[in-house]
């Protein structure tokens, strides 16, 4: 059994982004058309993850032109270029198959905020704080601009 796992390790990707069911992801997939190769992006909600080791796969669902489209991706496929996590979902189920029957806003999964132990992509409020100019500085700038405007008019 250990020999099988050693062989599988050779084919497994070393660095896989950790995402969960309910997350909205963008899967960049290499597609070969004739002699040309291009990258196709499939964005949707992860509704299921199954399997383990080299056989692990995940199902992504999106609504395209009013029609639900699901696609199953092997996690360790060499055709997957990268997986971007757009938003973290807050769900209580391992499989979100119930989303198939939902329509409109019923499809939207709640977003998870402030996940402990994980890097959040959103900046913290103190990092985005913009200093407001002081009242004296703005008054001085306004009087200078008015003086310049009156000089230009005369």
N, C-alpha and C positions, 0 to 999 in steps of 0.2 A: 504494500500500500504506500509506503514511503517513497518507493521508486517512482510511482505514478505522480505523486506530488512534486517531486524534484523535476520531472519532465515538464509538468504543467507550469512550474515557476519560470521556465525559460520563455514561455509564450505569454505570460501575464505582464500587463503594464506595471511599471514600477510606481509611477505617481498617478494615482487616480483621484480626481476631485471628489470629496465626500459630499454627497447630497442624499436627500431622503425623499420618501413619498410625500407629495404635496408641494414640493419645490417647483418653481418655474425655471426651466433650463433651456439653453440654446445648444443644440448638438450640431457640431460642424463635422460633416460627413464627406469623405472623398468619394466622388462619383466618376467612373470612367465611361466616357461616351466615345466609342471608336478608339481613336488614338489620343484624343484629348482628355485631360483630367481636370476636373473643377471641384470646388468645395460647395456643397449644398447645406444650407442651414435649416434645421427643423426646430422650431420653438414651441414649447407647450408645457403642460403640467405633468409631472411624473405621477402616474396613477398606480403603478405596481413595480416591485422589485422582487425577483425570484432567482433561485439557484444559489450556487456558491462557488468559490474558487474560480476556475477558468470558465465555468458554465454560467456565471452570473449574468443576468440580463435585466433590463428595465424597460417599461412601457411608457411612452410619452403620448399624450392626447392634446390635440388642438382643434379649434373650430376654424375651418377654411371655407369661406364663402357660404356660411350657414350649414355646412356639413361637418360632422365630427370625423376627424382622421386620427387613427392610432397607429403608432409604429413601435415595433419591438427592436431594441438595439442590444447586441451582446456588449457587455461592459468592456471587455478586453479585446474588442475587435481592432485589427490594425487599420481599418477603414475610418475609424473615428479619429479625427484630427484633434479636437478638443471639446470640452464640455464647459460652458459658462453657466454659472448659477445667477439667475436674474433676481429672484426673490425667494426667501425661505417661507414655506407654508407651515401653518399650525394646524395639524390634523390629529385625530385620535384613532385612525384606522391604518392597517398595514396595506390594504388594497382599497382604492377609491373607485371601484367599479360602479358605485351608485351615481357617479357624475355623468354616466352615459345617458341616464334618463332625465337629467336636469337640463333646463333651458334658461338662457338669459343670465341674470345675476346669480342664479342658483348654482352656477358652475364655479363662481369665484371662491377661492380658498382663502381663509383668513391668513394674514401675514404675521410671521413670528418676529417680534422685536426683542432686542437685548438678550441674545442667546448666550448663556454663560459658557466660557471655554471655547467659543468659536470666534473667529475674526469677523466683525461686522463690517460690511462694506460702506455703511453710512457713516459720515463723519460725526463726531461728538459735537454737541452744541457749543462748547467753549472753543473748539477749533475753528468754527465757522463765524465766530463773533467778529463783527466789523466795528471798528471804533468810529463813533460819531464825532465829527469835528465840534469843538467847543463853540459856544454861542458867540464869544468875542471874535474868534477867528472868522466865522461865517459873516458877521456884521462887517468886519474890516474888508473882507473879500468883496462883499456886495457894494460897499462904498467906493472901492477902487474900480470896480467894473462900471458903476454909474459915472464916475469921473471920466473914464476912458470913452464911454459912449457919448458924453456931452462934448468932449474934445473932438471926436470924429465928426459929429454933426455940424460943428461950427467951422 
